Amino acid sequence: MCLLYPKEDNISYSVEIKTFPNGFVNLFFTSNGGKFGTDEVLAEYNLTPKRLLEILNDRDDYKENEL
């Protein structure tokens, strides 16, 4: 399987963030962890800034350097 998919240490993750006039924020997550290192879509969310803040505030496992 290592021939088809990159090793976990070599996978990079990215997010594209777009804001829209209606107030929504689009978060589009991808990685290069597909077959032969191709890009693959991981998730996409359309949230209001308030909802995104609520989701982030609900977590309590942040590391010191993430705050």
MIGU-462081 format. One record per atom (N, C-alpha, C): residue number from 1; atom name; x, y, z. Coordinates in nm, 2 decimals. Example, Ala and Ser with C-alpha at 12.3 -4.5 7.8 and 13.67 -1.06 7.14 Angstrom:
# MIGU-462081
+-----+------+--------+--------+--------+
: seq : atom :     px :     py :     pz :
+-----+------+--------+--------+--------+
:   1 :    N :   1.32 :  -0.57 :   0.78 :
:   1 :   CA :   1.23 :  -0.45 :   0.78 :
:   1 :    C :   1.32 :  -0.33 :   0.78 :
:   2 :    N :   1.28 :  -0.22 :   0.71 :
:   2 :   CA :   1.37 :  -0.11 :   0.71 :
:   2 :    C :   1.29 :   0.00 :   0.79 :
+-----+------+--------+--------+--------+
//
This chain:
# MIGU-462081
+-----+------+--------+--------+--------+
: seq : atom :     px :     py :     pz :
+-----+------+--------+--------+--------+
:   1 :    N :   0.08 :  -0.12 :   0.00 :
:   1 :   CA :   0.00 :   0.00 :   0.00 :
:   1 :    C :   0.09 :   0.13 :   0.00 :
:   2 :    N :   0.21 :   0.12 :   0.05 :
:   2 :   CA :   0.30 :   0.23 :   0.05 :
:   2 :    C :   0.33 :   0.28 :  -0.09 :
:   3 :    N :   0.32 :   0.19 :  -0.19 :
:   3 :   CA :   0.34 :   0.23 :  -0.33 :
:   3 :    C :   0.23 :   0.31 :  -0.38 :
:   4 :    N :   0.11 :   0.29 :  -0.34 :
:   4 :   CA :   0.00 :   0.37 :  -0.39 :
:   4 :    C :  -0.02 :   0.50 :  -0.31 :
:   5 :    N :  -0.01 :   0.49 :  -0.18 :
:   5 :   CA :  -0.04 :   0.61 :  -0.10 :
:   5 :    C :   0.08 :   0.66 :  -0.03 :
:   6 :    N :   0.10 :   0.79 :  -0.01 :
:   6 :   CA :   0.22 :   0.84 :   0.06 :
:   6 :    C :   0.21 :   0.81 :   0.20 :
:   7 :    N :   0.33 :   0.80 :   0.27 :
:   7 :   CA :   0.34 :   0.78 :   0.41 :
:   7 :    C :   0.28 :   0.90 :   0.48 :
:   8 :    N :   0.23 :   0.87 :   0.60 :
:   8 :   CA :   0.16 :   0.97 :   0.68 :
:   8 :    C :   0.25 :   1.09 :   0.71 :
:   9 :    N :   0.38 :   1.07 :   0.72 :
:   9 :   CA :   0.47 :   1.18 :   0.75 :
:   9 :    C :   0.49 :   1.27 :   0.63 :
:  10 :    N :   0.45 :   1.22 :   0.51 :
:  10 :   CA :   0.47 :   1.30 :   0.39 :
:  10 :    C :   0.34 :   1.37 :   0.34 :
:  11 :    N :   0.23 :   1.35 :   0.41 :
:  11 :   CA :   0.10 :   1.41 :   0.37 :
:  11 :    C :   0.09 :   1.55 :   0.43 :
:  12 :    N :   0.05 :   1.64 :   0.34 :
:  12 :   CA :   0.03 :   1.78 :   0.39 :
:  12 :    C :  -0.12 :   1.81 :   0.37 :
:  13 :    N :  -0.17 :   1.89 :   0.47 :
:  13 :   CA :  -0.31 :   1.92 :   0.47 :
:  13 :    C :  -0.32 :   2.07 :   0.45 :
:  14 :    N :  -0.43 :   2.11 :   0.38 :
:  14 :   CA :  -0.45 :   2.25 :   0.35 :
:  14 :    C :  -0.60 :   2.28 :   0.36 :
:  15 :    N :  -0.62 :   2.41 :   0.38 :
:  15 :   CA :  -0.76 :   2.46 :   0.39 :
:  15 :    C :  -0.77 :   2.59 :   0.31 :
:  16 :    N :  -0.87 :   2.60 :   0.23 :
:  16 :   CA :  -0.90 :   2.72 :   0.15 :
:  16 :    C :  -1.02 :   2.79 :   0.22 :
:  17 :    N :  -1.01 :   2.91 :   0.26 :
:  17 :   CA :  -1.11 :   2.98 :   0.33 :
:  17 :    C :  -1.17 :   3.10 :   0.24 :
:  18 :    N :  -1.30 :   3.09 :   0.22 :
:  18 :   CA :  -1.37 :   3.20 :   0.15 :
:  18 :    C :  -1.48 :   3.26 :   0.23 :
:  19 :    N :  -1.49 :   3.39 :   0.22 :
:  19 :   CA :  -1.61 :   3.45 :   0.29 :
:  19 :    C :  -1.70 :   3.50 :   0.18 :
:  20 :    N :  -1.83 :   3.50 :   0.22 :
:  20 :   CA :  -1.93 :   3.55 :   0.12 :
:  20 :    C :  -2.01 :   3.66 :   0.18 :
:  21 :    N :  -2.07 :   3.74 :   0.09 :
:  21 :   CA :  -2.14 :   3.86 :   0.13 :
:  21 :    C :  -2.26 :   3.83 :   0.23 :
:  22 :    N :  -2.31 :   3.71 :   0.22 :
:  22 :   CA :  -2.42 :   3.67 :   0.31 :
:  22 :    C :  -2.38 :   3.64 :   0.45 :
:  23 :    N :  -2.25 :   3.65 :   0.47 :
:  23 :   CA :  -2.19 :   3.63 :   0.61 :
:  23 :    C :  -2.14 :   3.49 :   0.63 :
:  24 :    N :  -2.15 :   3.40 :   0.54 :
:  24 :   CA :  -2.10 :   3.26 :   0.56 :
:  24 :    C :  -1.95 :   3.25 :   0.52 :
:  25 :    N :  -1.89 :   3.16 :   0.59 :
:  25 :   CA :  -1.75 :   3.13 :   0.57 :
:  25 :    C :  -1.74 :   2.98 :   0.51 :
:  26 :    N :  -1.67 :   2.96 :   0.40 :
:  26 :   CA :  -1.66 :   2.83 :   0.34 :
:  26 :    C :  -1.52 :   2.78 :   0.37 :
:  27 :    N :  -1.51 :   2.66 :   0.43 :
:  27 :   CA :  -1.38 :   2.60 :   0.47 :
:  27 :    C :  -1.37 :   2.47 :   0.38 :
:  28 :    N :  -1.27 :   2.47 :   0.29 :
:  28 :   CA :  -1.25 :   2.36 :   0.20 :
:  28 :    C :  -1.12 :   2.29 :   0.23 :
:  29 :    N :  -1.12 :   2.17 :   0.29 :
:  29 :   CA :  -1.00 :   2.10 :   0.33 :
:  29 :    C :  -0.96 :   1.99 :   0.23 :
:  30 :    N :  -0.83 :   1.99 :   0.20 :
:  30 :   CA :  -0.77 :   1.89 :   0.11 :
:  30 :    C :  -0.64 :   1.84 :   0.17 :
:  31 :    N :  -0.59 :   1.73 :   0.11 :
:  31 :   CA :  -0.46 :   1.68 :   0.14 :
:  31 :    C :  -0.40 :   1.61 :   0.02 :
:  32 :    N :  -0.27 :   1.59 :   0.02 :
:  32 :   CA :  -0.21 :   1.52 :  -0.09 :
:  32 :    C :  -0.20 :   1.37 :  -0.06 :
:  33 :    N :  -0.29 :   1.32 :   0.01 :
:  33 :   CA :  -0.28 :   1.18 :   0.06 :
:  33 :    C :  -0.36 :   1.08 :  -0.03 :
:  34 :    N :  -0.40 :   1.12 :  -0.15 :
:  34 :   CA :  -0.47 :   1.03 :  -0.24 :
:  34 :    C :  -0.37 :   0.93 :  -0.31 :
:  35 :    N :  -0.42 :   0.85 :  -0.40 :
:  35 :   CA :  -0.34 :   0.76 :  -0.47 :
:  35 :    C :  -0.23 :   0.83 :  -0.54 :
:  36 :    N :  -0.11 :   0.78 :  -0.53 :
:  36 :   CA :   0.01 :   0.84 :  -0.59 :
:  36 :    C :   0.04 :   0.98 :  -0.56 :
:  37 :    N :  -0.01 :   1.02 :  -0.44 :
:  37 :   CA :   0.01 :   1.16 :  -0.38 :
:  37 :    C :  -0.08 :   1.26 :  -0.45 :
:  38 :    N :  -0.19 :   1.22 :  -0.51 :
:  38 :   CA :  -0.28 :   1.32 :  -0.57 :
:  38 :    C :  -0.36 :   1.39 :  -0.46 :
:  39 :    N :  -0.41 :   1.51 :  -0.49 :
:  39 :   CA :  -0.49 :   1.58 :  -0.40 :
:  39 :    C :  -0.63 :   1.51 :  -0.38 :
:  40 :    N :  -0.68 :   1.52 :  -0.26 :
:  40 :   CA :  -0.81 :   1.46 :  -0.23 :
:  40 :    C :  -0.89 :   1.55 :  -0.14 :
:  41 :    N :  -1.02 :   1.56 :  -0.16 :
:  41 :   CA :  -1.10 :   1.65 :  -0.08 :
:  41 :    C :  -1.13 :   1.57 :   0.05 :
:  42 :    N :  -1.11 :   1.64 :   0.16 :
:  42 :   CA :  -1.14 :   1.58 :   0.29 :
:  42 :    C :  -1.28 :   1.62 :   0.35 :
:  43 :    N :  -1.31 :   1.75 :   0.34 :
:  43 :   CA :  -1.43 :   1.80 :   0.39 :
:  43 :    C :  -1.45 :   1.94 :   0.34 :
:  44 :    N :  -1.58 :   1.98 :   0.35 :
:  44 :   CA :  -1.62 :   2.12 :   0.32 :
:  44 :    C :  -1.73 :   2.16 :   0.41 :
:  45 :    N :  -1.72 :   2.28 :   0.46 :
:  45 :   CA :  -1.82 :   2.34 :   0.56 :
:  45 :    C :  -1.85 :   2.48 :   0.52 :
:  46 :    N :  -1.98 :   2.51 :   0.53 :
:  46 :   CA :  -2.03 :   2.65 :   0.52 :
:  46 :    C :  -2.10 :   2.69 :   0.65 :
:  47 :    N :  -2.03 :   2.78 :   0.72 :
:  47 :   CA :  -2.07 :   2.82 :   0.85 :
:  47 :    C :  -2.07 :   2.97 :   0.86 :
:  48 :    N :  -2.15 :   3.02 :   0.96 :
:  48 :   CA :  -2.14 :   3.16 :   0.99 :
:  48 :    C :  -2.02 :   3.17 :   1.09 :
:  49 :    N :  -1.97 :   3.29 :   1.10 :
:  49 :   CA :  -1.86 :   3.31 :   1.19 :
:  49 :    C :  -1.90 :   3.28 :   1.33 :
:  50 :    N :  -2.02 :   3.31 :   1.37 :
:  50 :   CA :  -2.07 :   3.28 :   1.51 :
:  50 :    C :  -2.07 :   3.13 :   1.53 :
:  51 :    N :  -2.12 :   3.05 :   1.43 :
:  51 :   CA :  -2.12 :   2.91 :   1.45 :
:  51 :    C :  -1.98 :   2.85 :   1.45 :
:  52 :    N :  -1.89 :   2.90 :   1.37 :
:  52 :   CA :  -1.75 :   2.85 :   1.37 :
:  52 :    C :  -1.69 :   2.88 :   1.51 :
:  53 :    N :  -1.71 :   2.99 :   1.57 :
:  53 :   CA :  -1.66 :   3.03 :   1.70 :
:  53 :    C :  -1.72 :   2.93 :   1.80 :
:  54 :    N :  -1.85 :   2.91 :   1.80 :
:  54 :   CA :  -1.91 :   2.81 :   1.89 :
:  54 :    C :  -1.84 :   2.67 :   1.89 :
:  55 :    N :  -1.82 :   2.63 :   1.77 :
:  55 :   CA :  -1.76 :   2.50 :   1.75 :
:  55 :    C :  -1.62 :   2.50 :   1.81 :
:  56 :    N :  -1.54 :   2.60 :   1.78 :
:  56 :   CA :  -1.40 :   2.61 :   1.83 :
:  56 :    C :  -1.40 :   2.63 :   1.98 :
:  57 :    N :  -1.50 :   2.70 :   2.04 :
:  57 :   CA :  -1.50 :   2.72 :   2.18 :
:  57 :    C :  -1.55 :   2.59 :   2.26 :
:  58 :    N :  -1.62 :   2.50 :   2.19 :
:  58 :   CA :  -1.66 :   2.38 :   2.25 :
:  58 :    C :  -1.55 :   2.28 :   2.28 :
:  59 :    N :  -1.44 :   2.30 :   2.22 :
:  59 :   CA :  -1.32 :   2.21 :   2.24 :
:  59 :    C :  -1.24 :   2.26 :   2.36 :
:  60 :    N :  -1.18 :   2.16 :   2.42 :
:  60 :   CA :  -1.10 :   2.20 :   2.54 :
:  60 :    C :  -0.96 :   2.13 :   2.53 :
:  61 :    N :  -0.92 :   2.08 :   2.42 :
:  61 :   CA :  -0.80 :   2.01 :   2.41 :
:  61 :    C :  -0.69 :   2.08 :   2.33 :
:  62 :    N :  -0.70 :   2.22 :   2.33 :
:  62 :   CA :  -0.60 :   2.30 :   2.26 :
:  62 :    C :  -0.46 :   2.29 :   2.33 :
:  63 :    N :  -0.36 :   2.30 :   2.25 :
:  63 :   CA :  -0.22 :   2.31 :   2.31 :
:  63 :    C :  -0.20 :   2.46 :   2.33 :
:  64 :    N :  -0.10 :   2.48 :   2.41 :
:  64 :   CA :  -0.07 :   2.62 :   2.45 :
:  64 :    C :  -0.03 :   2.71 :   2.33 :
:  65 :    N :   0.04 :   2.65 :   2.23 :
:  65 :   CA :   0.08 :   2.72 :   2.11 :
:  65 :    C :  -0.03 :   2.74 :   2.01 :
:  66 :    N :  -0.14 :   2.69 :   2.03 :
:  66 :   CA :  -0.26 :   2.70 :   1.94 :
:  66 :    C :  -0.35 :   2.81 :   1.99 :
:  67 :    N :  -0.33 :   2.87 :   2.11 :
:  67 :   CA :  -0.42 :   2.97 :   2.16 :
:  67 :    C :  -0.36 :   3.11 :   2.14 :
+-----+------+--------+--------+--------+
//
